[in-house]
Amino acid sequence: MDKHSYVYILASARYGTLYIGVTSDLVRRVWEHRHGVVEGFTKQHKISRLVWYETHGDIMEAIKREKQLKKWERAWKVKMISTGNATWRDLYDDFTP
């Protein structure tokens, strides 16, 4: 069975501060961000809204994509998020009851 990896973007609010990450367990990782389990940027800036993600079949490809997105201009990231999630709805709600 293939294990998926995810590149994701969290936001503090609509058009707020952005964070890009990579993980092999999207639900667990977003939960950690939401609950401030790990000290760092997302906890400090209250960034917990999952606004965009993509699935990869290989962790190395996901890491490569994460690095690519981190180099993008903010406007490009905002456009990508808005194109796929116009209201910047918290996609984490799709994974939880």
ChimeraX commands (.cxc) that place a marker at each C-alpha (Angstrom):
marker #1 position 0.00,0.00,0.00 radius 0.5
marker #1 position 1.34,3.41,-0.95 radius 0.5
marker #1 position 1.81,5.97,1.77 radius 0.5
marker #1 position 0.76,9.46,0.81 radius 0.5
marker #1 position 2.53,12.66,1.73 radius 0.5
marker #1 position 1.01,16.11,1.84 radius 0.5
marker #1 position 2.12,19.66,1.23 radius 0.5
marker #1 position -0.19,22.04,3.03 radius 0.5
marker #1 position -0.77,25.70,3.70 radius 0.5
marker #1 position -2.19,27.03,6.95 radius 0.5
marker #1 position -3.42,30.60,7.45 radius 0.5
marker #1 position -4.13,32.68,10.52 radius 0.5
marker #1 position -7.24,34.12,8.84 radius 0.5
marker #1 position -8.50,34.90,5.35 radius 0.5
marker #1 position -5.53,36.58,3.63 radius 0.5
marker #1 position -3.63,36.28,6.91 radius 0.5
marker #1 position -0.18,34.99,7.79 radius 0.5
marker #1 position 0.70,31.81,5.87 radius 0.5
marker #1 position 2.67,28.71,6.80 radius 0.5
marker #1 position 3.72,25.97,4.38 radius 0.5
marker #1 position 4.55,22.49,5.62 radius 0.5
marker #1 position 4.92,18.86,4.59 radius 0.5
marker #1 position 3.75,15.74,6.41 radius 0.5
marker #1 position 2.84,12.10,5.96 radius 0.5
marker #1 position -0.17,12.46,8.30 radius 0.5
marker #1 position -2.16,15.57,7.45 radius 0.5
marker #1 position -4.90,15.18,10.06 radius 0.5
marker #1 position -2.44,14.61,12.91 radius 0.5
marker #1 position -0.15,17.44,11.84 radius 0.5
marker #1 position -2.92,20.01,11.48 radius 0.5
marker #1 position -4.32,18.91,14.85 radius 0.5
marker #1 position -0.87,19.57,16.35 radius 0.5
marker #1 position -0.83,23.06,14.85 radius 0.5
marker #1 position -4.37,23.77,16.06 radius 0.5
marker #1 position -3.58,22.69,19.62 radius 0.5
marker #1 position -0.16,24.35,19.86 radius 0.5
marker #1 position 1.58,21.06,20.58 radius 0.5
marker #1 position 4.85,22.21,19.02 radius 0.5
marker #1 position 6.49,25.52,19.84 radius 0.5
marker #1 position 7.29,27.68,16.85 radius 0.5
marker #1 position 5.99,29.98,14.15 radius 0.5
marker #1 position 2.44,28.62,13.90 radius 0.5
marker #1 position 1.87,28.71,17.64 radius 0.5
marker #1 position 3.40,32.18,17.98 radius 0.5
marker #1 position 1.27,33.61,15.15 radius 0.5
marker #1 position -1.89,31.56,15.87 radius 0.5
marker #1 position -1.86,29.91,12.45 radius 0.5
marker #1 position -4.20,26.92,12.36 radius 0.5
marker #1 position -6.64,27.16,9.43 radius 0.5
marker #1 position -5.93,24.55,6.73 radius 0.5
marker #1 position -6.66,26.46,3.51 radius 0.5
marker #1 position -4.86,24.37,0.88 radius 0.5
marker #1 position -3.17,20.99,0.49 radius 0.5
marker #1 position -2.05,18.58,-2.19 radius 0.5
marker #1 position -1.29,14.89,-2.05 radius 0.5
marker #1 position 1.93,13.26,-3.24 radius 0.5
marker #1 position 2.77,9.58,-3.58 radius 0.5
marker #1 position 6.40,10.13,-2.62 radius 0.5
marker #1 position 7.76,12.10,0.35 radius 0.5
marker #1 position 10.72,13.39,-1.65 radius 0.5
marker #1 position 8.37,14.89,-4.25 radius 0.5
marker #1 position 6.34,16.49,-1.46 radius 0.5
marker #1 position 9.48,18.02,0.07 radius 0.5
marker #1 position 10.56,19.29,-3.35 radius 0.5
marker #1 position 7.14,20.90,-3.85 radius 0.5
marker #1 position 7.20,22.44,-0.35 radius 0.5
marker #1 position 10.55,24.06,-1.09 radius 0.5
marker #1 position 9.24,25.33,-4.42 radius 0.5
marker #1 position 6.16,26.92,-2.83 radius 0.5
marker #1 position 8.20,28.55,-0.08 radius 0.5
marker #1 position 10.12,30.43,-2.79 radius 0.5
marker #1 position 6.95,31.73,-4.43 radius 0.5
marker #1 position 5.82,35.31,-4.02 radius 0.5
marker #1 position 3.01,35.75,-1.51 radius 0.5
marker #1 position 0.63,36.93,-4.25 radius 0.5
marker #1 position 1.08,33.64,-6.12 radius 0.5
marker #1 position 0.29,31.64,-2.97 radius 0.5
marker #1 position -2.79,33.74,-2.25 radius 0.5
marker #1 position -4.00,33.26,-5.84 radius 0.5
marker #1 position -3.47,29.49,-5.63 radius 0.5
marker #1 position -5.40,29.29,-2.36 radius 0.5
marker #1 position -8.20,31.54,-3.62 radius 0.5
marker #1 position -8.55,29.57,-6.85 radius 0.5
marker #1 position -9.12,26.28,-5.04 radius 0.5
marker #1 position -10.75,27.63,-1.88 radius 0.5
marker #1 position -12.37,30.99,-2.68 radius 0.5
marker #1 position -13.68,31.60,0.85 radius 0.5
marker #1 position -10.53,30.32,2.58 radius 0.5
marker #1 position -12.74,27.77,4.36 radius 0.5
marker #1 position -10.96,25.61,6.94 radius 0.5
marker #1 position -10.49,22.32,5.05 radius 0.5
marker #1 position -9.64,20.51,8.30 radius 0.5
marker #1 position -13.41,20.38,8.89 radius 0.5
marker #1 position -13.63,17.91,5.97 radius 0.5
marker #1 position -11.52,15.41,7.94 radius 0.5
marker #1 position -13.19,15.72,11.33 radius 0.5
marker #1 position -16.74,15.08,12.56 radius 0.5
marker link #1:1,2 radius 0.2
marker link #1:2,3 radius 0.2
marker link #1:3,4 radius 0.2
marker link #1:4,5 radius 0.2
marker link #1:5,6 radius 0.2
marker link #1:6,7 radius 0.2
marker link #1:7,8 radius 0.2
marker link #1:8,9 radius 0.2
marker link #1:9,10 radius 0.2
marker link #1:10,11 radius 0.2
marker link #1:11,12 radius 0.2
marker link #1:12,13 radius 0.2
marker link #1:13,14 radius 0.2
marker link #1:14,15 radius 0.2
marker link #1:15,16 radius 0.2
marker link #1:16,17 radius 0.2
marker link #1:17,18 radius 0.2
marker link #1:18,19 radius 0.2
marker link #1:19,20 radius 0.2
marker link #1:20,21 radius 0.2
marker link #1:21,22 radius 0.2
marker link #1:22,23 radius 0.2
marker link #1:23,24 radius 0.2
marker link #1:24,25 radius 0.2
marker link #1:25,26 radius 0.2
marker link #1:26,27 radius 0.2
marker link #1:27,28 radius 0.2
marker link #1:28,29 radius 0.2
marker link #1:29,30 radius 0.2
marker link #1:30,31 radius 0.2
marker link #1:31,32 radius 0.2
marker link #1:32,33 radius 0.2
marker link #1:33,34 radius 0.2
marker link #1:34,35 radius 0.2
marker link #1:35,36 radius 0.2
marker link #1:36,37 radius 0.2
marker link #1:37,38 radius 0.2
marker link #1:38,39 radius 0.2
marker link #1:39,40 radius 0.2
marker link #1:40,41 radius 0.2
marker link #1:41,42 radius 0.2
marker link #1:42,43 radius 0.2
marker link #1:43,44 radius 0.2
marker link #1:44,45 radius 0.2
marker link #1:45,46 radius 0.2
marker link #1:46,47 radius 0.2
marker link #1:47,48 radius 0.2
marker link #1:48,49 radius 0.2
marker link #1:49,50 radius 0.2
marker link #1:50,51 radius 0.2
marker link #1:51,52 radius 0.2
marker link #1:52,53 radius 0.2
marker link #1:53,54 radius 0.2
marker link #1:54,55 radius 0.2
marker link #1:55,56 radius 0.2
marker link #1:56,57 radius 0.2
marker link #1:57,58 radius 0.2
marker link #1:58,59 radius 0.2
marker link #1:59,60 radius 0.2
marker link #1:60,61 radius 0.2
marker link #1:61,62 radius 0.2
marker link #1:62,63 radius 0.2
marker link #1:63,64 radius 0.2
marker link #1:64,65 radius 0.2
marker link #1:65,66 radius 0.2
marker link #1:66,67 radius 0.2
marker link #1:67,68 radius 0.2
marker link #1:68,69 radius 0.2
marker link #1:69,70 radius 0.2
marker link #1:70,71 radius 0.2
marker link #1:71,72 radius 0.2
marker link #1:72,73 radius 0.2
marker link #1:73,74 radius 0.2
marker link #1:74,75 radius 0.2
marker link #1:75,76 radius 0.2
marker link #1:76,77 radius 0.2
marker link #1:77,78 radius 0.2
marker link #1:78,79 radius 0.2
marker link #1:79,80 radius 0.2
marker link #1:80,81 radius 0.2
marker link #1:81,82 radius 0.2
marker link #1:82,83 radius 0.2
marker link #1:83,84 radius 0.2
marker link #1:84,85 radius 0.2
marker link #1:85,86 radius 0.2
marker link #1:86,87 radius 0.2
marker link #1:87,88 radius 0.2
marker link #1:88,89 radius 0.2
marker link #1:89,90 radius 0.2
marker link #1:90,91 radius 0.2
marker link #1:91,92 radius 0.2
marker link #1:92,93 radius 0.2
marker link #1:93,94 radius 0.2
marker link #1:94,95 radius 0.2
marker link #1:95,96 radius 0.2
marker link #1:96,97 radius 0.2
view
